[in-house]
């Protein structure tokens, strides 16, 4: 989060109100949200009562190859 200068609230917003998301059969969730004019992709796992954030990145394109 520090490396990408993201706040906890921005990550939570991507997880709770994404503009797009997809879940793999293994339970890994990718979600996307536009933050400060760029797509933010958050990858996380859902546990019983927890969410484990694996990584957050600013990809070149959005969920379906969309640009901002």
N, C-alpha and C positions, 0 to 999 in steps of 0.2 A: 504494500500500500504506500509506504514511504517513497519507494523508487518511482512509482507512477503518480505520486502526489494525489492520492485518493483518500477520502475520508471514509470512516466506517459507515456513515449514513449513505454515501453514494453506493457503496457495495450492497448494503441492505436494500436500497431502492432498486438496484438491478435484480436482486433475488426476489423481492416481494412484488414488484410491479414491472416486470420486463416487457420490452416491446416485442420480443420474440424469445422462445425457448424451445429446447428439445432435450429429451431424456433418452439415454442409451439403455439397452436391456440390462447392463451391469449396474445401473443406478446413478451413473454420472450425469449431471445436468449441466448443459450449456445455456446461458441466458445472455441476452444482448439488450443494451439500452444506450441511447445517445446521451453522452455526458460532455458538456463543454464543446459541443460541435463535432465530437468523434464517437464512433461506436466503441463501447466498452463491452468486453466479453468476460463473464465470470463463469468459472468452472467450479462446481461444488458437488459434494456427496451429501445425501440426507441420511442421518442416523436415526435412532429411535426418538430422541428428544433433542438432537443437535444437528447443526449444519456445519460441515467442514469445507471451508473454502480451499480449493486446490491451487488456483491461480487466477489472476486478473490480467488481462492484456488489452491493448488497443490494436486490434487487427486492421489491416489495410482495407478490408471490406466488411460489411455487415453479415447478417445471418443467411441471406440468399444472394450474396454477391452485391448487395446494395452499397452504394457509397452515401456519405452524408451530404 
